[in-house]
Amino acid sequence: REQRALRIGIQAGNEQIARCFQAEESFRDIANSSFSVLDKELARIDKKSGLIPISELVSDTFKTIEEIGNRKETDGFKSGYADFDRIVFRGFQRSEMAIVAGRPGHGKTSFLLGLAINIGHQTKAKQAIFSLEMAAPQLVMRMMAAFGRVSLSRMMTGFMNKEDWTNLAIAAGRIADMPIWIDDSSLVTVADIRSRVRRVTTTIDVIMIDYLQLITAPKYLSSRPDVEKIGSI
């Protein structure tokens, strides 16, 4: 299995060299394609393959349930919204992808920012937020309004009272202490996201993207249906 993985690595490297010499695609697309091949191979060699006796699965599952019972919670990140956490009781788990879906203007970004605030406030988890539609200052303004319970419309129009200013100052201090990084580049690929997360000097626990369809798909899929582009992303 390890030798096969090495051969796949050699093949991906040779293909990358050839495509770079041809210079018919952007470097982003070439890198994205190579990363996808290597990531897929990593996942394959890390994954258990073949038939597993149910006795082994039952034993492992029972141990997992015992661990959850001993610590009274999972190792996931809770949303901080009581009703939501009762439904998604496991929280947001590491190495899993969760998609928040809904129609335009129904609060997906607000919910995402609320999650970031709650996770940052409760767990101090390190988060990276990629905002492909809204500028970073707008995101921070919304986060401060939500955390400080200050009307966003009053903030935008300049009609804040003394209590609002006090709450806003407290919210600003608390949010500034949260380990959150924001990238508001409008055109990014999956390879860009991977590269920029790796550039941060610490391990990122949670990555949030607003929103999925705005990630730039690989160039070789430009003529393909949207469903294939989203699937690739």
N, C-alpha and C positions, 0 to 999 in steps of 0.2 A: 504494500500500500504506500509506504514511504517513497519507494523508488518510482512508482507511478506518479506520485505528486511532484517529484523532482523533474520527471520528464515533461509534465504539464507546465512546470515553471520554465523549462528551457524553451518549450514551444511558444509559450506566451511572450517570452523575451525576444525570440526570433521574429515573431509576428510584429511586435512593437518596433523593432529595429527597421523592418521592411516598410512598415507604414510611415515611420518618421522619414525615411529616405524618399518615399513617394510624395510626401508633403501634400496630399490631397485632402487631409482632414486636419482639424485643429488639434493641438497638443492635448487639450482638455478631453476631447472625445477619445483619443488614443489611450490616454491614461485611464479614463473611466472604464473603457473596455478591458484593459489589462487588469485593473483592480477587480473587476467583476469576475473574471476567470479565476484569478488567484484566490479571491474570497470564497468562491464556490468550491474550490478544491480544498481549502482549509476546512470549510464546514463539513465536507465529505469525509476527510480523514479523522476529524474530531468526533464524528457521529458513529454510534454503535450500529453495525450493520448485521443483517442476518436474523434468524429466528431466535427469540429469547424465551425460555420457559417461563410460564406465568408464575411459578413459585418464586422465581427470582424477582419478578416485577412486583408481586404482592409484598415481599419482604422489604424492597426498597421504598415502595409507596408507604408502607406502615411506618418506616423510620421517618419519612418526610412529615407524615401527619403528627408523629410524636414531637418532632422538632418544632412544628407550628404550635402545638399545644403547650409546649414548655415555655415558649417566649410570648405566647398569647397573640402573636401577629406574624405576618409574613415579612420577608425582607424587601417587600415592595415599597413604593412611595405612595402614601395616602394623598388623596386630592384635597382634604381639608373641608370638603362639602359633605356634611353628615349624611344626607339622603343618597348622594352618589356613592359614598363609601359603603353604605349598607348594601347597595346593588353590586358594585365592583369591590367585593370585600377583600380580594387579594391585593388590591392596589395596583399600581403600575410596576410591572416586574422588569428586572434587568434583562437585556437581550430580547425583549419583546417590543413589537411596534403596535401602538394604539392609534387609531384614526378617529378623529372627532369630525363627524359628518353633519351637514345641515345646509339649509338654503342660505343665500346671501343675506347679510344683515340680521341674522338671528343669534349673533353673540358668540361665534366660534372663537374669534380672537380674544374677546373679553374672558371667556372661559379659560383659554390657554394661559393668559396672563394671570388670572386668578390661581391657576394651578402652580405657576412659577412662584408666585408670592407665597402661597401656602407651603409648598415644598421647601422653599428657601427659608421661611420663617421657622418651620417646625423641625426640619432635619438638617439644615445647612448643607444639603446636597449641592454639588457643583453642577450648574446647568448652562447649556449653550442654547441661545434662542436665535434662529435664523428667520428674519422677517423679510420676505421677498416682496411684500406689498406696501408695508408701512415703514416710515422712517423711524430710526431708533429714538429720537427725542419724543415722538408721538407715543411710542410704546411706553417709555418711562413716565410720561405725563399720565397716561392711563393707569399705570401701576401705582403711582403715587396717589391718584384720586381714589382708586379702589382700596388701597391699604389705609389711607387716612380718612376714608368715608367722607370725601369732599366731592361736591357736585362738579362733574367734568365741565358742564356748561358754564358754571360760575368761574371756573379756572380759565376757560377759554375767552370769556368776555371781560374778565377783570373785576367781577363784582363779588369778591370774597370778603367775608367778615373776619373779625379778629379770631374767632374760634376756628374758622377754616384755616387761617394762616398757622395757628398753633398745631392743629392736626397735621397739616401738610409738612411742617418742619419736622415733626416726629416721624412721619412716614418716610420722608426723604432720608433721614439718618438711618432708619432701620433697613431700608432697601439698599442704601449705599454699602451696608455691611454684608449683604448677601453675596455669595460667590456665584454671580451670574455674568455671563459674557453675551453680548448682543452683536449680531452681524446683520446689517440691513442692505447688503448688496442685492441688487435687483435681479442679476443674472448669475445664477450659480448652478453647477452640476453636482451630482452625487460625489464625484471625485473632489470637487472644491470643498464640499462640506467635510468629507473625510480628512482632507489635508489640513483644513483650518482647525478642526477639533484636535488633531494630533499635534498642532503647533502650540497649543496651550500647554503651559509648563506643569499642569496638574491633570489628574485623571477626571474626565467629565462623567458624571453619573447619569444625567438626563439630557437628551437633545430634543428640542422642540422646533418644529418647522411650520411656518405660516406663509404659504400653504403649499401642499403637495404638488398641485397641478402647475405651479409656477416654477418648479425646478426645471431647468433646461435639460431636455432629453438628448441622448447621444445623436450625433449628426446622421449616423447610418439609419436611424429610425425616422428621419424627417418626413418621409413619404408614407409612413405606416399609420394605421388608425390610432386615435388617441388612447384606446384601451391598451394597445401594445406599448406605447410610450410610458403610460402610468405604471404598467406592469413591470417594465424594465427599471423604472425609478424605484 
